[in-house]
Amino acid sequence: LAQAILAQALKTEGSRARCATPFLKLLPPPPHSLRMLFGRIAAASRAAAVRGAQRAVPLGFPGAQRTASTGAFPKLMSIRYDGLMAKCLIAAIVYYVPQDVVVLGGMFWSWHSTSSSISPKKKQADAEAALEAFKAKKGLDKVQVYKGRSTWHVTL
């Protein structure tokens, strides 16, 4: 086997460039030349252009066709629920949601208690009589009343 490799190396030594490493002289020349490489690249690009032209779909008027870029961002083809992305999202939700619930719950409770202390609501048996008593107590004649389903709002 070593003699066959050495014979092959001696046969192709003239066609190869000189190598600094003696081991590389024993390797056979590369099977594809540079011309073959560029030929394959050109053939692949021609084939891709033909496939793209065959897939073009007219959109209703001459000259319009669909191209490869259909949106502003790529769409996910699939997502694995046992993958790293899913596991990171689940861990973030488990870690941050309870904290957010506590903080936002405290903020909403504070806002509700502040607004309830500013303008407390009181249930009235007769809303018309309560409105007339309010106008008489404040000395008001013209007030606008918005009558909702269960709540009335008075605007001065």
Summary of the structure (lengths in Angstrom):
residues: 156
radius of gyration: 41.1
end to end distance: 107.1
largest distance: 120.9
contacts: 245
relative contact order: 0.03
helix: 54%
strand: 6%
